[in-house]
Structures are given as structure tokens and as C-alpha cells.
Amino acid sequence: MKRVFAVTLAALALAGAAQARSHWIRRLSAVAVCAAAGADLATTAIGSSRGDAERNRFLAHNGRPNWGLTIGLNAAACSSAIVGAATRRVPGYIVVPLNLGFAVPKFSAVAQNIQQLRELK
């Protein structure tokens, strides 16, 4: 957990240093959010098909993923990241750290899911 926090802080510091003046940085951060959300859905689907229980009580019902909520939250995160990257009313120094603050811990969760999938074999 300390590593995830350190990597998240480092990503936020880099985003703050760049001030996200380039529209490409905004777009790349939105792509990172969408990729993390998709990877999370994929690893959850693979794990549940192999008999693993969803451990997040908010996103599960009796150990089975609540797909409507899970897909909805990940789709909302992806779409809000895309809208934030495309909207010029919200400054880049707000959009990029928010996107990276979501994507980095989400990728960490995906890495934990992959590790658990390896242990299921």
C-alpha cells in the first residue's frame, strides 16, 4: 500500500510540474483512466469466471460481482476523464492530477488481481 501511495504522489507531482499545458497530456491521462477501468473489468471477469469471489463489498453481492454497478462506475470514470480532457473550462492542472490519481491506484488494483489470478491456477 505504501508503494501505491508513493507512486501516486510521484505521478501527481509530475503532472503538477508539467502544468498540463499540452492537450496531449490531458488526452494521455484520459487514456490511462480508460485503460485502467477496462483492465479492472477484464481481470474481475476472469477471476469471477474461475470461481474467485469479489472482495469489494460495495461492488459485490454474496461474492459475485454486481456487474451493473461495476461497469457503470468504470464507464463513468472513463467518460468523465474524456470529457475533462476535452473541456477547456477545467484547467489542465486539475484534470491531469485527477485522472492520474484515479489511474495509478486502479492499475495497482489490476496488478493485485493478476497476482490473485496466478495463485488460482
C-alpha distances in whole Angstrom, upper triangle without the diagonal:
4,5,5,6,9,10,11,12,14,15,17,18,20,21,23,24,26,27,27,31,31,31,30,26,27,27,25,22,24,24,20,20,22,21,18,19,22,20,18,21,22,20,20,24,24,22,24,27,26,26,22,21,19,17,16,19,20,21,22,26,26,23,25,23,25,26,28,25,22,25,26,23,22,25,25,22,24,27,26,24,28,30,28,28,32,33,34,34,30,30,28,26,24,24,22,19,19,19,17,14,15,15,12,9,12,13,9,10,13,12,11,14,16,15,16,19,20,20,22,25
4,5,5,6,9,10,11,12,14,15,16,18,20,21,22,24,26,26,30,31,31,30,26,27,28,25,22,25,25,21,21,24,23,20,22,24,22,21,24,25,23,23,27,27,25,27,30,29,29,26,25,23,20,20,23,23,24,26,29,30,27,29,27,29,30,31,28,26,28,29,25,24,28,27,24,26,29,27,26,29,31,29,29,33,33,34,34,30,29,27,25,24,24,22,19,19,20,17,15,16,16,13,11,15,15,11,13,16,15,14,18,19,18,19,22,23,23,25,28
4,5,5,6,8,10,10,12,14,15,16,18,20,21,23,24,25,28,28,29,27,24,25,26,23,20,23,23,19,19,22,21,18,20,22,20,19,23,23,21,22,26,26,24,27,29,28,29,25,25,23,21,21,24,24,24,26,30,30,27,29,27,29,29,31,28,25,27,28,25,23,27,27,23,24,28,27,24,27,30,27,27,31,32,33,33,30,28,26,24,23,23,21,18,19,19,15,14,15,15,11,10,13,12,9,12,14,12,13,16,17,16,18,21,21,21,24,26
4,5,5,6,9,10,11,12,14,15,16,18,20,21,22,22,26,26,26,25,21,22,23,20,17,19,20,16,16,19,18,14,17,19,17,16,20,21,19,20,23,23,22,24,27,27,27,24,23,21,19,18,21,21,21,24,27,28,25,26,24,26,26,27,25,22,24,25,21,20,23,23,19,21,24,23,21,24,26,24,24,28,29,30,30,27,26,23,21,21,20,18,15,15,15,12,11,11,11,8,6,10,9,7,9,12,11,11,14,16,15,17,20,20,21,24,26
4,6,5,6,9,10,11,12,14,15,16,18,20,21,21,25,26,26,25,22,22,23,21,18,20,21,17,17,20,20,17,19,22,20,19,22,24,22,22,26,27,25,27,30,30,30,26,25,23,21,19,22,22,23,25,29,30,27,28,26,27,28,29,26,23,25,26,22,21,24,23,20,22,25,23,21,24,26,24,24,28,28,29,29,25,24,22,20,19,19,17,14,14,15,12,10,12,12,9,8,12,12,10,12,15,15,15,18,19,19,21,23,24,25,27,29
4,5,5,6,9,10,10,12,14,15,16,18,20,21,24,25,26,25,21,22,23,21,18,21,22,18,18,22,21,18,21,23,22,21,25,26,24,25,29,29,27,30,33,32,33,29,28,26,24,23,26,26,26,29,32,33,30,31,29,31,31,32,29,26,28,29,25,24,27,26,22,24,27,25,22,26,27,25,25,28,29,29,30,26,25,22,20,19,20,17,14,16,16,13,11,14,14,10,10,14,14,12,15,17,16,17,20,21,20,22,25,25,26,29,31
4,5,5,6,9,10,11,12,14,15,17,18,19,22,22,23,21,18,19,20,17,15,18,18,15,15,19,18,15,18,21,19,18,22,23,22,23,26,26,26,28,31,30,31,28,28,25,24,23,26,25,25,28,31,33,30,30,28,29,29,30,28,25,26,27,23,21,24,24,20,21,24,23,20,23,25,23,22,26,27,27,28,25,23,20,18,18,18,15,13,14,14,10,10,12,11,7,9,12,11,10,13,15,14,15,18,19,19,21,23,24,25,27,29
4,5,5,6,9,10,11,12,14,15,16,17,20,21,21,20,16,17,18,16,13,16,17,13,13,17,16,14,16,19,18,17,21,22,21,22,26,26,26,28,31,31,31,28,27,24,23,21,24,23,23,26,30,31,29,29,27,27,27,28,25,23,24,24,21,19,22,21,17,18,21,20,17,20,22,19,19,23,24,25,25,21,20,17,15,15,15,12,9,11,11,7,6,9,9,6,7,10,11,10,13,15,15,16,18,20,20,22,24,25,26,28,31
4,5,5,6,9,10,10,12,14,15,16,20,21,22,21,17,18,20,18,15,18,19,16,16,20,20,17,20,23,22,21,25,26,25,26,29,30,29,31,34,34,35,31,30,28,26,24,27,26,26,29,33,34,32,33,30,31,31,31,28,26,27,27,23,22,25,24,20,21,24,22,19,22,24,21,21,24,25,25,25,21,20,17,14,14,15,13,10,12,13,9,8,12,12,10,11,14,14,13,16,18,18,19,22,23,23,25,28,28,30,32,34
4,5,5,6,9,10,10,12,14,15,19,19,21,19,16,17,19,17,14,18,19,16,17,20,20,18,21,23,22,22,26,27,26,27,30,31,30,33,35,35,36,33,32,29,28,26,29,29,29,32,35,37,34,34,32,33,32,33,30,28,29,29,25,24,26,25,21,22,25,23,20,22,24,21,21,24,25,25,26,22,20,17,15,16,16,13,10,13,14,10,10,13,13,10,12,15,15,14,17,19,18,20,23,23,24,26,28,28,30,32,34
4,5,5,6,9,10,11,12,12,16,16,17,16,12,13,15,13,11,14,15,12,13,17,16,15,18,20,19,20,23,24,24,25,28,29,29,31,33,34,35,31,31,28,27,25,28,27,27,30,34,36,33,33,30,31,30,30,28,25,26,26,23,21,23,22,18,19,21,19,16,19,21,18,17,21,22,22,23,19,17,14,13,13,13,10,8,11,10,7,8,11,10,8,11,13,13,13,16,17,17,19,22,22,23,26,27,28,30,32,33
4,5,5,6,9,10,10,11,15,16,17,16,13,13,16,14,11,14,16,14,14,18,18,16,19,22,21,21,24,26,26,27,30,31,30,32,35,36,36,33,32,29,28,26,28,27,27,30,34,36,34,34,31,31,30,31,28,26,26,26,22,21,23,21,18,18,21,18,16,18,20,16,16,20,20,20,20,17,15,12,10,10,11,8,5,8,9,7,7,10,11,10,12,14,15,15,18,19,20,22,24,25,26,28,29,30,32,34,36
4,5,5,6,9,10,12,15,16,18,18,14,15,18,16,14,17,19,17,17,21,21,20,22,25,25,25,28,29,29,30,33,34,34,36,38,39,39,36,35,32,31,29,32,30,31,34,37,39,37,37,34,35,34,34,32,29,30,29,26,25,26,25,21,22,24,22,19,21,23,19,18,22,22,21,22,19,16,14,11,12,13,11,8,12,13,10,11,14,14,13,15,18,18,18,21,23,22,24,27,27,28,30,32,33,34,37,39
4,5,5,6,9,10,13,14,16,15,11,13,16,14,12,16,17,15,17,20,20,19,22,24,24,24,27,29,28,30,33,33,34,36,38,38,40,36,36,33,32,30,33,32,32,35,38,40,38,38,35,35,34,35,32,30,30,30,27,25,26,25,21,21,23,22,18,20,22,19,17,21,21,21,22,19,16,13,11,13,13,10,9,13,13,10,12,15,14,13,16,18,17,18,21,22,22,24,27,27,28,31,32,32,34,37,38
4,5,5,6,7,10,11,13,12,9,10,13,11,10,13,15,13,14,18,18,18,20,23,23,23,26,28,28,29,32,33,33,35,37,38,39,36,36,32,32,29,32,30,30,33,37,39,37,37,33,34,32,32,30,28,28,27,24,22,23,22,19,19,20,18,15,17,18,15,14,17,18,17,18,15,12,9,7,9,10,6,6,10,10,8,10,13,13,12,15,17,17,19,21,22,23,25,27,27,29,31,32,33,35,37,39
4,5,5,7,10,13,14,15,11,12,16,15,13,16,18,17,17,21,22,21,23,26,26,26,29,31,31,32,35,36,36,38,40,41,42,39,38,35,33,31,34,32,32,35,39,41,39,39,36,36,35,35,32,30,30,29,26,25,26,24,21,21,22,20,17,19,20,16,15,19,18,17,18,15,12,9,6,9,10,8,7,11,12,11,12,15,16,15,18,20,20,21,24,25,25,27,29,30,31,34,35,36,38,40,42
4,5,8,10,12,15,15,12,14,17,16,15,18,20,18,20,23,24,23,26,28,28,28,31,33,33,34,37,38,38,40,42,43,44,41,40,37,36,34,37,35,35,38,42,44,42,42,39,39,38,38,35,33,33,32,29,28,29,27,24,24,25,23,20,22,23,19,18,21,21,19,20,17,14,11,9,12,13,11,11,14,15,13,15,18,18,17,20,22,22,23,26,27,27,29,31,32,33,35,37,37,39,41,43
4,5,7,9,12,12,9,11,14,13,13,16,18,17,18,21,22,22,24,27,27,28,30,32,32,34,36,37,38,40,42,43,44,41,41,37,37,35,37,35,35,38,42,44,42,42,38,38,37,37,34,32,32,31,29,27,27,26,23,22,23,21,18,19,20,17,15,18,18,17,18,16,12,9,8,12,12,10,11,14,14,13,15,18,18,17,21,22,22,23,26,27,27,30,31,32,33,36,37,37,39,41,43
4,6,8,11,12,9,10,14,14,13,15,18,17,18,21,23,23,24,27,28,28,31,32,33,34,37,38,38,40,42,43,44,42,41,38,37,34,37,35,34,38,42,44,42,41,38,38,36,36,33,32,31,30,28,26,26,25,22,21,22,20,17,18,18,15,14,16,16,14,15,13,9,7,5,9,10,8,9,13,13,13,15,18,18,18,21,23,23,24,27,28,28,31,32,33,35,37,38,39,41,43,44
4,5,7,8,6,7,10,11,10,12,15,15,16,18,20,20,22,24,25,26,28,30,31,32,34,36,36,38,40,41,43,40,39,36,36,33,36,33,33,36,40,43,40,40,36,36,34,34,31,30,29,28,25,24,24,22,19,19,19,17,14,15,15,12,10,13,13,12,14,11,8,5,6,9,8,7,9,12,12,12,14,16,16,17,20,21,21,23,26,26,27,30,31,31,33,35,36,37,40,41,43
4,6,9,8,8,11,13,13,15,17,18,19,21,22,23,25,27,28,29,31,33,34,35,37,39,40,41,43,45,46,43,43,39,39,37,39,37,36,40,43,46,44,43,39,39,37,36,34,33,32,31,28,27,26,25,22,21,21,19,17,16,17,14,12,13,13,11,13,12,9,7,8,11,11,10,13,15,15,16,18,20,20,21,24,25,25,27,29,29,31,33,34,35,37,39,39,41,43,45,46
4,5,6,7,9,10,11,13,15,16,18,19,20,22,24,25,26,28,30,31,32,34,36,37,38,40,41,43,44,42,42,39,39,36,39,37,36,39,43,45,43,42,38,38,36,35,34,32,30,30,28,26,25,24,22,20,20,19,16,15,16,14,11,12,13,11,15,14,11,8,11,13,12,11,14,16,15,15,19,20,19,20,24,24,24,26,29,28,29,32,33,33,36,38,38,39,42,43,44
4,5,5,6,9,10,11,12,14,16,17,18,20,21,23,24,26,27,29,30,32,33,35,36,38,39,41,43,40,40,37,37,35,37,35,34,37,40,43,41,40,36,35,33,32,31,29,28,27,25,23,22,21,19,17,17,16,13,12,13,11,8,8,10,9,13,12,11,8,11,13,11,10,14,15,14,15,18,19,18,20,23,23,23,26,28,27,29,31,32,32,35,37,37,38,41,42,43
4,5,5,6,8,10,10,12,14,15,16,18,20,21,22,24,26,26,28,30,31,32,34,36,37,39,40,38,38,35,36,34,36,34,33,36,39,42,40,38,35,34,32,32,30,28,27,26,25,22,21,21,19,16,17,17,13,12,14,13,9,10,13,13,16,15,14,11,13,15,12,11,14,16,13,14,17,18,16,18,22,21,21,24,26,25,26,29,30,29,32,34,34,35,38,39,40
4,5,5,6,9,10,10,13,14,15,16,18,20,21,22,25,26,27,29,30,31,33,35,36,37,39,37,36,33,34,31,34,32,31,34,38,40,38,37,33,33,31,31,29,27,26,25,23,21,21,20,17,16,17,16,12,12,14,12,9,11,13,13,16,14,12,9,10,12,10,7,11,12,11,11,14,15,14,15,19,19,18,21,23,23,24,27,28,28,30,32,32,34,36,37,39
4,6,5,6,9,10,11,13,14,16,17,19,20,21,23,25,26,27,29,31,32,33,35,37,38,36,35,32,32,30,32,30,29,32,36,38,36,35,31,31,29,28,27,25,23,23,21,19,18,17,15,13,13,12,9,9,10,8,5,8,10,10,13,11,10,7,9,10,7,6,10,10,9,10,13,14,13,15,18,18,18,21,23,22,24,27,27,28,30,32,32,34,36,37,39
4,5,5,6,9,10,11,12,14,15,16,18,20,21,22,24,26,27,29,30,32,33,35,36,34,34,31,32,30,32,30,28,31,35,38,35,34,30,30,27,27,26,24,22,21,20,17,16,16,14,12,12,12,9,7,10,9,6,8,11,12,15,13,13,10,13,13,10,9,12,13,10,11,15,14,13,16,19,18,18,21,22,21,23,26,26,26,29,31,31,32,35,36,37
4,5,5,6,9,10,10,12,14,15,16,18,20,21,22,24,26,27,28,30,31,33,34,32,32,30,30,28,31,29,27,31,34,37,34,33,29,29,27,27,26,23,22,22,20,17,17,17,14,12,14,14,10,10,13,12,9,11,14,15,18,16,15,12,14,14,11,9,12,13,9,10,13,13,11,13,16,16,15,18,20,19,20,23,24,24,26,28,28,29,32,33,34
4,5,5,6,9,10,11,12,14,15,17,19,20,21,23,24,26,27,29,30,32,33,31,30,27,28,25,28,26,25,28,32,34,32,31,27,27,25,25,23,21,20,20,18,15,15,15,12,10,12,12,8,9,12,10,8,11,14,15,17,14,14,10,12,11,8,6,8,9,6,6,10,10,8,10,13,13,13,16,18,17,19,22,22,23,25,27,27,29,31,32,34
4,5,5,6,9,10,11,12,14,15,17,18,20,21,23,25,26,27,29,31,32,30,29,26,27,25,27,25,23,26,30,33,30,29,25,25,23,22,21,19,17,17,15,13,12,12,9,7,9,9,5,5,9,8,6,9,12,14,16,14,14,12,14,13,9,8,11,10,6,8,11,10,9,12,15,13,14,17,18,17,20,22,22,23,25,27,27,29,31,32,34
4,5,5,6,8,10,10,12,14,15,16,18,20,21,22,24,26,27,29,30,28,28,26,26,25,27,25,23,26,30,32,30,28,25,25,22,22,21,19,17,17,16,13,13,14,11,8,10,11,8,8,12,12,10,12,15,17,19,17,18,15,17,16,13,11,13,13,9,10,13,12,9,12,15,13,13,16,17,16,18,21,20,21,24,25,25,27,29,30,31
4,6,5,6,9,10,10,12,14,15,16,18,20,21,22,24,26,27,29,26,26,23,24,22,25,24,22,25,28,31,28,27,23,24,22,22,21,18,17,18,16,12,13,14,11,9,12,12,9,10,14,13,12,15,17,19,21,18,18,15,16,16,12,10,12,11,8,8,10,9,6,8,11,10,9,13,14,13,15,18,18,18,21,22,22,24,27,27,29
4,5,5,6,9,10,11,12,14,15,16,18,20,21,22,24,26,27,25,24,21,22,20,22,20,19,22,25,28,26,24,21,21,19,19,17,15,14,14,12,9,10,10,7,6,9,9,7,9,12,11,11,14,16,18,20,17,18,15,16,15,11,10,11,10,6,7,9,7,5,8,10,8,9,12,13,12,15,17,17,18,21,22,22,24,27,27,29
4,5,5,6,9,10,11,12,14,15,17,18,20,21,23,24,26,24,24,21,22,20,23,21,18,21,25,27,25,23,20,20,17,17,16,14,12,13,11,8,8,10,7,5,8,10,8,8,12,13,12,14,17,20,21,19,20,18,19,18,14,13,15,13,10,11,13,10,8,12,13,10,11,14,14,13,16,18,17,18,21,22,22,24,26,27,28
4,5,5,6,8,10,10,12,14,15,16,18,20,21,23,24,23,23,20,22,20,23,22,19,22,25,28,25,23,20,20,18,19,18,15,13,15,14,10,11,13,11,8,12,14,11,12,15,16,15,17,20,23,24,22,22,20,21,20,17,15,16,15,11,12,14,11,8,11,12,10,9,12,13,11,13,16,15,15,18,20,19,21,24,24,25
4,5,5,6,9,10,11,12,14,15,16,18,20,21,23,20,20,18,18,17,20,19,17,19,23,25,22,21,18,18,17,18,16,13,13,14,12,9,11,13,10,9,13,14,12,13,17,17,16,19,21,24,25,22,23,20,21,19,16,15,15,14,11,10,12,9,6,8,9,6,6,9,9,8,10,13,12,13,16,17,17,19,21,22,24
4,6,5,6,9,10,11,12,14,15,17,18,20,21,19,19,16,17,15,18,16,14,17,20,23,20,18,15,15,13,14,13,10,9,10,9,5,8,10,8,7,11,12,11,13,16,16,16,19,21,24,25,22,23,21,22,20,17,16,17,14,12,12,13,9,8,11,11,7,8,12,10,9,13,14,13,14,17,18,18,20,22,22,24
4,5,5,6,9,10,11,12,14,15,17,19,20,19,19,16,18,17,20,19,16,18,21,23,20,18,15,16,13,14,14,11,9,12,11,7,9,12,11,9,12,14,13,14,17,18,18,20,23,26,27,25,26,24,25,23,20,19,20,18,15,15,16,13,11,13,14,10,10,13,12,10,13,15,13,14,17,18,17,19,22,21,23
4,5,5,6,8,10,11,12,14,15,17,18,17,17,15,17,16,20,19,16,18,21,23,20,18,15,17,15,17,16,12,12,14,13,10,12,15,13,12,15,17,16,17,20,21,20,23,25,28,29,27,28,25,26,24,21,20,20,19,16,15,16,13,11,12,12,9,8,11,10,7,10,12,10,10,14,14,13,16,18,18,20
4,5,5,6,9,10,11,12,14,15,17,14,14,12,13,13,16,15,12,14,18,19,16,15,12,14,12,14,13,9,10,13,11,8,11,14,12,12,16,17,16,18,21,21,21,24,26,29,30,27,28,26,26,24,21,20,20,18,16,15,16,12,11,12,11,7,8,10,7,5,9,10,8,10,13,13,12,15,17,17,19
4,6,5,6,9,10,11,12,14,15,14,14,12,14,13,16,15,12,13,16,18,15,13,10,11,9,11,11,8,7,11,10,8,10,13,12,12,15,17,17,18,21,22,22,24,26,30,31,28,29,27,28,26,23,23,23,20,18,18,18,15,13,15,14,11,11,14,11,9,13,13,10,12,15,15,14,17,19,18,20
4,5,5,6,9,10,11,12,14,13,14,13,16,16,18,18,15,16,18,20,17,15,12,14,12,14,15,11,11,14,14,11,13,16,16,15,18,20,19,20,23,24,24,26,29,32,33,31,32,29,30,29,26,24,25,23,20,20,21,17,15,17,16,13,12,14,12,9,12,13,10,10,14,13,12,14,17,16,17
4,5,5,6,8,10,11,12,11,12,11,13,14,17,17,14,15,18,19,15,14,12,14,13,16,16,12,13,16,15,13,16,18,17,17,20,22,21,23,26,26,26,29,31,34,35,32,33,31,31,29,27,25,25,23,21,20,20,17,15,16,15,12,11,12,10,7,9,10,6,7,10,10,8,11,13,13,14
4,6,5,6,8,10,11,9,9,8,10,11,14,14,11,11,14,15,12,10,8,11,10,13,13,9,11,14,14,12,15,17,17,17,20,22,21,23,26,26,27,29,31,34,35,32,33,31,32,30,27,26,26,24,21,21,21,18,16,17,16,12,13,14,10,9,11,11,7,9,12,10,9,13,14,13,15
4,5,5,6,9,10,10,11,10,13,14,16,16,13,12,15,16,13,10,8,11,9,13,14,11,11,15,15,13,15,18,18,18,21,23,23,24,27,28,28,30,32,36,36,34,35,33,34,32,29,28,28,26,24,24,24,20,19,20,19,16,16,17,14,12,14,14,10,12,15,13,11,14,16,14,16
4,6,5,6,9,9,11,11,14,16,18,19,16,15,17,17,14,12,11,14,13,16,17,14,14,18,18,16,18,22,21,21,24,26,25,26,29,30,30,32,35,38,39,37,38,35,36,34,31,30,30,28,25,25,25,22,20,21,20,17,16,17,14,12,13,13,10,10,12,11,8,11,13,11,12
4,5,5,6,5,8,8,11,13,16,17,14,13,15,15,11,10,10,14,13,17,17,14,15,19,19,17,20,22,22,22,25,27,26,28,31,31,32,34,36,39,40,37,38,36,36,34,32,31,30,28,26,25,25,22,21,21,19,16,16,16,13,11,13,11,8,9,11,8,6,10,11,8,11
4,5,5,5,6,7,11,13,14,16,13,11,12,12,9,7,7,11,11,15,15,13,14,18,18,17,19,22,22,22,25,27,27,29,31,32,33,35,37,40,40,38,39,37,38,35,33,32,32,29,27,27,27,23,22,23,21,18,18,19,15,14,16,14,11,12,14,11,10,13,14,11,13
4,5,7,10,11,15,16,18,19,16,14,15,15,12,10,10,13,13,16,18,15,16,20,20,19,21,24,24,24,27,29,29,30,33,34,34,36,38,42,43,40,41,39,40,38,35,34,34,32,30,30,29,26,25,26,24,21,21,21,18,16,18,17,13,14,16,13,11,14,15,11,13
4,6,9,11,14,17,19,21,18,16,17,16,13,12,13,16,16,20,21,18,19,23,23,22,24,27,26,26,29,31,31,32,35,36,36,39,41,44,45,42,43,41,41,39,37,36,35,33,31,30,30,27,26,26,24,21,21,21,18,16,17,16,12,13,14,11,8,11,11,8,9
4,6,10,12,15,16,19,16,14,14,12,10,9,11,15,15,19,20,18,19,23,23,22,25,27,27,27,30,32,32,34,36,37,38,40,42,45,45,43,44,42,42,40,38,37,36,34,32,31,31,28,27,27,25,22,22,22,18,17,18,16,13,14,15,12,10,13,12,9,11
4,7,9,12,14,16,14,12,13,12,8,8,10,14,15,18,18,16,18,21,21,20,23,25,25,26,29,30,30,32,34,35,35,38,40,43,43,40,41,39,39,37,35,34,33,31,29,28,27,25,24,24,21,19,19,18,15,15,16,13,10,12,12,9,8,12,11,8,11
4,6,9,10,13,11,9,10,8,5,6,8,11,13,17,16,14,17,19,19,19,22,24,23,25,27,29,29,31,33,34,35,37,39,41,42,39,40,38,38,36,34,33,32,29,28,28,26,23,23,23,20,18,19,18,15,15,17,14,11,14,14,11,11,15,13,11,15
4,6,7,10,8,6,8,8,5,6,6,9,11,14,13,11,14,16,15,16,19,20,20,21,24,25,25,28,30,30,31,34,35,38,38,35,36,35,35,32,30,30,28,26,25,25,23,20,20,20,17,15,17,16,12,13,15,13,10,13,14,11,12,16,15,14,17
4,6,9,8,7,10,10,7,9,9,12,14,16,15,13,16,18,16,17,20,21,20,22,25,26,26,29,30,30,32,34,35,38,38,35,36,34,34,31,30,29,27,25,24,24,22,19,20,20,16,15,17,15,12,13,15,12,11,14,14,12,14,17,15,15,19
4,5,6,6,9,10,8,10,9,10,12,14,12,10,14,15,13,14,18,18,18,20,23,23,23,26,27,27,29,32,32,35,35,32,33,32,31,28,27,27,25,22,22,22,19,17,18,18,15,13,16,15,11,13,16,13,12,16,16,14,16,19,19,18,22
4,5,5,7,8,8,10,9,10,13,14,12,11,15,16,14,16,19,19,19,22,24,24,25,28,29,29,31,34,34,37,36,33,35,34,33,30,29,29,27,24,24,25,22,19,21,22,18,17,20,19,15,17,19,17,16,19,20,17,19,22,21,21,24
4,6,8,11,10,11,9,9,11,12,9,9,13,13,11,14,17,16,16,19,21,21,22,25,26,26,28,30,31,34,33,30,32,31,31,28,26,27,25,22,22,23,20,17,19,20,17,16,19,19,15,17,20,18,17,20,22,19,21,24,24,23,26
4,7,10,9,9,6,5,8,9,7,6,10,11,10,11,14,15,15,17,19,20,21,23,25,25,27,29,30,33,33,30,32,31,31,28,26,26,25,22,21,22,20,17,18,20,17,14,17,17,14,15,18,17,15,18,20,18,18,22,22,21,24
4,6,6,5,4,5,8,10,9,9,12,13,13,14,17,18,19,21,23,23,25,27,28,29,31,33,34,37,36,34,35,34,34,31,30,30,29,26,25,25,24,20,21,23,20,17,20,20,16,17,20,17,15,19,20,17,18,21,21,19,23
4,5,5,6,6,10,11,11,11,15,16,16,18,20,21,22,24,25,26,28,30,31,32,34,36,36,40,39,37,39,38,38,35,33,33,32,29,28,29,27,24,25,26,23,21,23,23,19,20,23,21,18,22,23,20,20,24,23,21,24
4,6,8,9,13,15,14,15,18,19,19,21,23,24,25,27,29,30,31,33,34,35,37,39,40,43,43,40,42,41,41,38,36,36,35,32,31,31,30,26,27,28,25,23,25,24,21,21,24,21,19,22,22,19,19,23,22,19,23
4,6,9,12,15,14,13,16,18,18,19,22,23,23,25,27,28,29,31,33,34,35,37,38,41,41,39,40,39,39,36,34,34,33,30,29,29,27,24,25,25,22,20,22,21,17,18,20,17,15,18,18,15,16,19,18,16,19
4,6,9,12,12,11,14,16,16,17,19,21,22,23,25,27,28,29,31,32,34,36,37,40,40,38,39,38,38,35,33,33,32,29,28,29,27,24,24,25,22,20,21,21,18,18,20,18,15,18,19,16,16,19,19,16,19
4,6,9,9,7,10,12,13,13,16,17,18,19,21,23,24,26,27,28,30,32,33,36,36,34,36,34,35,32,30,30,29,26,25,25,24,21,21,22,20,17,19,19,15,15,18,17,14,17,18,16,16,19,19,17,20
4,6,6,6,9,10,11,12,14,15,17,18,20,21,23,25,26,27,29,30,31,35,35,32,35,34,34,31,29,29,29,26,24,25,24,21,21,23,21,18,20,21,17,18,21,19,17,20,22,19,19,23,23,21,24
4,5,5,6,8,10,10,12,14,15,16,18,19,21,22,24,25,27,28,29,33,33,31,33,32,33,30,28,28,28,25,23,24,24,20,20,22,21,17,19,21,17,17,20,20,17,19,22,20,19,23,23,21,24
4,6,5,6,9,10,10,12,14,15,16,18,20,21,22,24,25,27,28,31,31,29,32,31,32,29,26,27,27,24,23,25,24,20,21,23,22,19,21,23,19,19,23,22,20,22,25,23,22,26,27,25,28
4,6,5,6,9,10,10,12,14,15,16,18,20,21,22,24,25,26,29,29,27,29,29,30,26,24,25,25,21,20,22,21,17,19,21,19,16,19,20,17,18,21,21,18,21,24,22,22,26,26,25,28
4,5,5,6,9,10,11,12,14,15,17,19,20,21,23,25,26,29,29,27,29,28,28,25,23,23,23,20,18,20,19,15,16,18,16,13,16,17,14,14,18,17,15,18,20,19,19,22,23,22,25
4,6,5,6,8,10,10,12,14,15,16,18,20,21,22,24,27,28,26,28,27,28,25,22,23,23,20,18,20,20,16,16,19,18,14,16,18,16,15,19,19,17,19,22,21,20,24,25,24,26
4,6,5,6,9,10,10,12,14,15,16,18,20,21,22,25,25,23,26,25,26,23,21,22,22,19,17,20,19,16,16,20,18,15,18,20,18,18,21,22,19,22,25,24,23,27,28,27,29
4,5,5,6,9,10,10,12,14,15,16,18,20,21,24,24,21,24,23,24,21,18,19,19,16,14,17,16,12,13,16,15,12,15,17,15,15,19,19,18,20,23,22,23,26,27,26,29
4,5,5,6,9,10,11,12,14,15,17,18,20,23,24,21,23,22,23,20,17,18,18,15,13,15,14,11,11,14,14,10,13,15,13,13,17,17,16,18,21,21,21,24,25,25,27
4,5,5,6,8,10,11,12,14,15,16,18,21,22,20,22,21,23,20,17,18,19,16,14,16,17,13,13,17,17,14,16,19,17,16,20,21,19,21,24,24,23,27,28,28,30
4,5,5,6,8,10,10,12,14,15,16,19,19,18,20,19,21,18,15,17,17,14,12,15,15,12,13,17,17,14,17,19,18,18,22,22,21,23,26,26,26,29,31,30,32
4,6,5,6,9,10,10,12,14,15,18,19,16,18,17,18,15,12,13,14,11,9,12,12,8,10,13,13,11,14,16,15,16,19,20,19,21,24,24,24,27,29,29,31
4,6,5,6,9,10,11,12,14,17,18,16,18,17,18,16,13,13,15,12,9,12,13,10,10,14,15,12,14,17,16,16,19,21,20,21,24,25,24,27,29,29,31
4,5,5,6,8,10,11,12,16,16,15,17,17,19,16,13,14,16,13,11,15,16,13,13,17,18,16,18,21,20,19,23,24,23,25,28,28,28,31,33,33,34
4,5,5,6,8,10,10,14,14,12,14,14,16,13,10,12,14,11,9,13,14,11,13,16,17,15,18,21,20,20,23,25,24,26,29,29,29,32,34,34,36
4,5,5,6,9,10,13,14,11,13,12,14,11,8,9,11,9,6,10,11,10,10,14,15,14,16,18,19,19,21,23,23,24,27,28,28,31,33,33,35
4,5,5,6,9,12,13,12,14,13,15,14,10,11,14,12,10,13,15,13,13,17,18,17,18,21,21,21,24,26,25,26,29,30,30,32,35,35,37
4,5,5,6,10,11,10,12,12,15,13,10,12,15,13,11,15,16,15,16,19,21,19,21,24,24,24,27,29,28,29,32,33,33,36,38,38,40
4,5,5,8,9,7,9,9,11,9,6,9,11,10,9,12,14,13,14,17,19,18,20,23,23,23,26,28,28,29,32,33,33,36,38,38,40
4,6,8,10,8,9,8,11,10,7,8,11,11,9,12,14,14,14,17,19,19,20,23,24,23,26,28,28,29,32,33,33,35,38,38,40
4,6,9,9,11,10,14,13,10,12,15,14,13,16,18,18,18,21,23,22,23,26,27,26,29,31,31,32,35,36,36,38,40,41,42
4,6,6,9,9,13,12,9,12,15,14,14,17,19,18,19,22,24,23,25,28,28,28,31,33,33,34,37,38,38,40,43,43,45
4,5,7,8,11,11,10,12,15,15,15,18,20,20,21,24,26,25,27,29,30,31,33,35,35,36,39,40,41,43,45,46,47
4,6,9,12,11,10,14,16,15,16,19,20,20,22,24,26,26,28,30,31,32,34,36,36,38,40,41,42,44,46,47,49
4,7,9,7,7,10,12,11,13,15,16,17,19,21,23,23,25,27,28,29,31,33,33,35,37,38,39,41,43,44,46
4,5,6,6,9,11,11,13,15,16,17,19,20,23,23,25,27,28,29,31,33,33,35,37,38,39,41,43,44,46
4,5,5,6,8,10,10,12,14,15,16,18,20,21,22,24,26,26,28,30,31,32,34,36,37,38,40,41,43
4,6,6,7,9,11,11,12,15,16,17,19,20,21,23,25,26,27,29,31,32,34,35,36,38,40,41,43
4,6,6,6,9,10,11,13,14,16,18,19,20,22,23,25,26,28,29,31,32,34,35,37,39,40,42
4,6,5,6,9,10,11,12,14,16,17,18,20,22,22,24,26,27,28,31,32,33,35,37,38,40
4,5,5,6,8,10,10,12,14,15,16,18,20,21,22,24,25,26,28,30,31,33,35,36,38
4,5,5,6,8,10,10,12,14,15,17,18,20,21,23,24,26,27,29,30,32,33,35,37
4,6,5,6,9,10,12,12,15,16,17,19,20,22,23,25,26,28,29,31,32,34,36
4,5,5,6,9,11,11,12,14,16,16,18,20,21,22,24,26,27,29,30,31,34
4,5,5,6,9,9,10,12,14,15,16,18,20,21,22,24,25,27,29,30,32
4,6,6,7,9,11,12,13,15,16,17,19,21,22,23,25,27,28,30,32
4,6,6,6,9,10,11,12,15,16,17,19,20,21,23,25,26,27,30
4,6,5,6,9,10,10,12,14,15,16,18,20,21,22,24,26,28
4,5,5,6,9,10,11,13,14,15,17,19,20,21,23,25,27
4,5,5,6,9,10,11,12,14,15,17,18,20,21,23,25
4,5,5,6,9,10,10,12,14,15,16,19,20,21,23
4,5,5,6,9,10,10,12,14,15,17,19,20,22
4,5,5,6,9,10,11,13,14,15,17,19,21
4,5,5,6,9,10,11,12,14,15,17,19
4,5,5,6,9,10,10,12,14,15,17
4,5,5,6,9,10,11,13,14,16
4,5,5,6,9,10,11,13,15
4,5,5,6,9,10,11,13
4,5,5,6,9,10,11
4,5,5,6,9,11
4,5,5,6,9
4,5,5,7
4,5,6
4,6
4
